[in-house]
Amino acid sequence: LTPVAVCEDAPQAELVAKWKAAGKKVMLSFGGAGMGGSWDGLNDCWEHCFGKEEHLAQQLADIAAAQGFDGIDIDYLYYYEDGQRGSSFSKGAEARTFLKETTLKLREKLPAGSLVTHSPADTDLVHGTGYFEVMREVAASVDFIMP
C-alpha cells in the first residue's frame, strides 16, 4: 500500500508520532467532497466503492495500522437515496448498504480501541433520511459523528 499523505503531500510519520505523544487521536479520513457531493452530482467516485466493502475496509485498516492512525472517519457526502435532491441517482439501496457494511467491517478489522466515525453533512442526519437510518442501525459500531 502507498502511504497516505498527512501534510505537505507526504506521510509525515514523525508528525503523527508527535501528535500521538501529545495525547491527540490521529484519524484517517476517507472520502470527502472530492469523491462526489450530493449538491452537484458531478463526480460519482463513491459508486465505484459500492459492493467492495470488504476489500475497502481491509485496505483502510491496513493503512491505519501501517501509519499508526487511531481510526477511520467515513466522510460520505454523496447520495444515499434514489432521486435525492432531484437527481437521477438510482443506487440508494447500494449506497446505504455500502455505508452500513463498510462501518461494520471497519469495526471488525480495526484493533480494539480504534475509532470509527462518520462526517456526514448536517442535512443528511435528519430523522427519516436514509443516512440517519443507517447510523441508527450501526450506532454500536460508531464512536461518534463529526460535524
Summary of the structure (lengths in Angstrom):
residues: 147
radius of gyration: 15.5
end to end distance: 29.3
largest distance: 47.7
contacts: 428
relative contact order: 0.16
helix: 46%
strand: 12%
